[in-house]
């Protein structure tokens, strides 16, 4: 009894063990002087999980921010394009008014008159040189056919659609250029003389929208040109330019060829596909009365192609 009593002392209600006679709890504490391997592994795994979650949140936030910003830009581009087309629409003037707008329309243009079979190309849209579009006199009637304004006979070879693909860049003064380095999907025709204009390399249709007002001799390039598209989206095979948009469509710019899948997306910046179809509401009126217009903007975000389309109708009669 005395020996057991000597080996411990009482302080209040707690028991203090001597170094010669440690209790099991104290001996366990003395043996654990660090972390075990399992504890280190578990702690490391928890840290990695937290860091992975954090990086995922940051990456998603960046992607969402980039997607929102680029989508807003695409909407602005589409809206600008539609307003530009409306400004290039020449309507039939009121009686007694001979002047047409915009004022850069090529001189000598006349208005179509169904009663006299006058084959003028106005009213209708103009290209960048002020020349009326050829589709103005090749409108699709309700029966799906196109009729010649001159004699009212069916035109089986006419085309009532226009399709052009261009980058979000300024079209320069074609009279000072043989080629435009900022618009790689266009050709300038004629090679000399005037009026010269931009034509789509795939469809051969004239460009009808101009972005920006950069002069041909501008140096350095303006900020708007930094959005210019580039890549192999104008790749030539033989004497034919290959389709450049991946997907299924009757438009000449689209392809479902699997070998072109990656190439169709090898570009930077914004691309604008302008699709216009001329319509007439009456088979006896062989001229455009309104257009179905669709502006589709394409761009890349995090290796994925995004698109935004805006469609409207423009009346011209």
HELIX and SHEET records of a PDB file:
HELIX    1   1 UNK A    2  UNK A    6  1                                   5    
HELIX    2   2 UNK A   24  UNK A   31  1                                   8    
HELIX    3   3 UNK A   37  UNK A   87  1                                  51    
HELIX    4   4 UNK A  134  UNK A  137  5                                   4    
HELIX    5   5 UNK A  174  UNK A  176  5                                   3    
HELIX    6   6 UNK A  223  UNK A  227  5                                   5    
HELIX    7   7 UNK A  258  UNK A  260  5                                   3    
HELIX    8   8 UNK A  263  UNK A  265  5                                   3    
SHEET    1   A 2 UNK A   8  UNK A  11  0                                        
SHEET    2   A 2 UNK A  14  UNK A  17 -1                                        
SHEET    1   B 2 UNK A  89  UNK A  90  0                                        
SHEET    2   B 2 UNK A 124  UNK A 125 -1                                        
SHEET    1   C 4 UNK A 161  UNK A 167  0                                        
SHEET    2   C 4 UNK A 271  UNK A 279 -1                                        
SHEET    3   C 4 UNK A 290  UNK A 301 -1                                        
SHEET    4   C 4 UNK A 304  UNK A 315 -1                                        
SHEET    1   D 2 UNK A 186  UNK A 189  0                                        
SHEET    2   D 2 UNK A 197  UNK A 200 -1                                        
SHEET    1   E 2 UNK A 236  UNK A 237  0                                        
SHEET    2   E 2 UNK A 240  UNK A 241 -1                                        
SHEET    1   F 2 UNK A 245  UNK A 246  0                                        
SHEET    2   F 2 UNK A 254  UNK A 255  1                                        
END                                                                             
